[in-house]
Amino acid sequence: MNDEDNFVGFYPETFKFLKGLSNNNSKSWFDKHRSEYENYIIAPSKYFVNSLKGFLNYINPELVVEPKFNKSFVRINKDMRFAKKPYKEYFLIRFGKFKWDCELFFVINIDSVSIGVFINNEKKSDSRFNINFNSNPDLFFKICKEYNISKKYSVTDLKDMSEVSSKFNPEKDVAKLLNIRWFTIDKTYNNTSKVIFSHKLIQETILVYNSLYPLYLYGTSLDIERDILAYKKRLGIMKII
């Protein structure tokens, strides 16, 4: 089912809710504003995921693309055994195979949204990302050039949420990535961007995923040359007018 026609974008109230939660991170405040959470976070996110389902299933049928918690939706409440505040101050949508797998993601922050790829590089020297890069670094740089990745995305080290690069330069930055445990490569849109509040966000997300999916393959593939070639033949570089 494709609900693209029903997705009209997120709302100013989406960010107003997260801002309010940031200022009042408590169960009593959340319970009082639960309807806003349902109407401006969960409801549009369901349409958003369903709108992407056809594209994501096409590029990789194994990705979990289902607008439910513990599927594509990550719960906003925290495990209070390890947290001082009961709620995350963002809403994360993920498209991977299982928990802590590399994944494509979409996150709504207090004042922006970010679209990108998460790479689990936890094993470092023997992770799939490192193995695939070291087996064919020339292909990595070629893909980054072909898919217009260079200097278009930012890189964040998730261990301490520090910015590794504001404009990812593959030749300059890849050595850093090989030694980072978990990192994201993504594009951020401030909540002043009109695209967030329209159906055009679907097209924008598809274009970003189309560009970054080869890096997802670098983090997961058991045969990187075969899978990159298959992706190029199956989809190539998309242009949406």
N, C-alpha and C positions, 0 to 999 in steps of 0.2 A: 504493500500500500504506500502511495506517495502523497504526503500531506503538504507538499510545497506550497500549493495555492492557499493553504490555511495559515502558513507561517508568515506573519506580517512584521516580524522583528520583535525585539525586546522592548521594554518600556522605560521611561524615566523613573518610574516607581521601582523598577528592578534595582537600580543603583541606590535609590532612596532607602529601600529596605536594608540593603547591605551596609549602607552608611549608618543607619539607625542601629543595626545589630552591632556594628563596631563600637558605637558609643555606649551601648547598653547590653553588653554580652551576658545575658542572664536568661534563665528559663522563664521567669515571670514575664519579661519583655517579649520573648519569642512567642510564648503562648498568646499574649495579647495581640500580636501582629501575625499570627499564623495564617490568616486569610490572605494577607499580602504576600507571604511566602508562597502560598499555593497558587495565587493568581498571577504573580509577576515573575516568579522563578520557575516553579514546577510546570505550570501549564504551557508557557511558551517553549520551555525546554523540551517538552514532549513533542510538540510540532517540529521543533528544530531537528531532533534526532530522527524522527520519521521522514523528514525531508531529505536527510542525508543517507537514508538506508539503502536506496537503490545504488547510489554511487559507491558506497563503502562495501556493500556486498559484491559489487562487480569487481572491484580491485582486489578484494580478499574476503571470500566467503567465511573464513574462520574468525574474522573479527566479530566481537559481540557488539551488536548495534540494536539495543533494546532499551527504551526509555523507562527503566525500572531501577530501583535501588539494588545494589549489589550486582548490577549488570552494567549499563552505561552511566547510570547516575551514582555518584559517590555521596554518601550521607553527609549532611552538613553538621550533625552533632559529633562531638569528639568522644573518645574513650577517656572518661574522667579519671582513670587510674594513672594517666600519663599527661593530663592537661590541667591548666589552671582555669581556663575558660571553657564553658560547655559547648560552644559552637565555633566552627570555622567561619571566617569572615569573607568567604568566597564560595562559589558553587562550581564544582568540577564535573565535567562530562568527559568520559574516556571511551576510547574504542581500541581495545586490545583483546587478547585471547584469554588472559587470566590475570589475577592480581599480581602486580609488580612485573608484568610483562612490559616490554616496550610497547608504546601505544601512541596513537594520535589523540589529541585532547583539545578541549575547548573549555576555558575557565572564565567565569564572570567574576571580576574583582570589584572592589568598591567603586572605582572610577574608570574602569576599562574592561575590555575583554581581550583575551590572548588565545591565539590559534596556533597549534604547533605539534611537535613530536617530542615525546619523552623517551630517553634512552637509558635503560638499566645497564650500567657498565660496572656492576658491583664486583665482578671477578677480576676486573681490570685486565691484567695481561692475558688471561685466557677467556675473556668474554667474547661473544660473537662479534661485537663491534670491533674490538682490537684484532681478532683473527681475520675478519673480512677486510679490514683496512690494510693490515700488514701483508695479506695475500695478494692484494691488488690495489695499491695506493693510486696508481694512474687512473684506474676506473673511477675511484672516489672523486678525484679532482675533475675528471671529465663529466661526471654526472652533475656535480655542483655547478659546473659551467653551463651544461645543456639545460638544466632545470632552473637556471637563474637564481641560484641559492646565495651566491656570494654577495655579501654586503646588504642583504635584504632582511635578515633576521637577527635577533639577539640571542645570546646564549647565557643560561643561568645555571650555576652550580646549586643543586637543590639541598646540599648538605647544610649550607649556611645562607642560601638564597642570595648569594653574591653574583653580580653581573660579571661574566667572563669576557663577554664582548658585546658591545651595543650594535655592531654591524659585523656579523660573522664573516671572517675571511678564511676560507678553507686552508690555504697554504700557510697562513700565519697561526691559525688557532687550533688546527687539528691535533697538534702535539699536546696541547693542554687537555683536550677532550679525552685522550687516551688514558689520562691519569685521574679523571674525575669519576666518582662512584655513580652518581645519578645526575643527569643534566637534561635541560630542555633547549630546543631550538624553536623559536616562535616569533610571531608577529603580533604586536599589540595595537589595539585601536582604542583611543580615549573615548569616553562617553559623550564627547562633543561630535563624534563622527556620525553622520546621518545614516551610514550603512548599517549600523547596529540596530536601528529602529525601523528597518525595512526588510522585505523579502530578499533583497540583494545580498544580505548577509550569507545566504545559502550559497550563492555563486562565489562569493569571496572565500568562503570556507573551503569549497571544493577546489578552487585554484591553489590555495595554500597547501591543502593535503596532497594535491597532485604533484606539487613541487617538492614536498618534504617526504613523501612516501618512500622514495629510494633510500633515504637515510634510515627510515624504519627498517627497510630490508637489510641495511648494513648492521643493524642491531639484532636481527633475528634469523637471517637466512643461513642455511647449511650449504648453499651453493650460490654464492652471490652473483657470479657472472650469469648463470642460467636464469636466476630470478629477476635480475635487472633487465636482461634482454627480453624476457617474457613480458615484463611490465611495459617496456618501451613498445613492443609489438602490439600489445593489447590496448594500450591507452595513449601512450606518447605524451606530448606536452599539450595540455588543453588550453584553448582560448575560448572564452565565453563572451559573446557580444550582447 
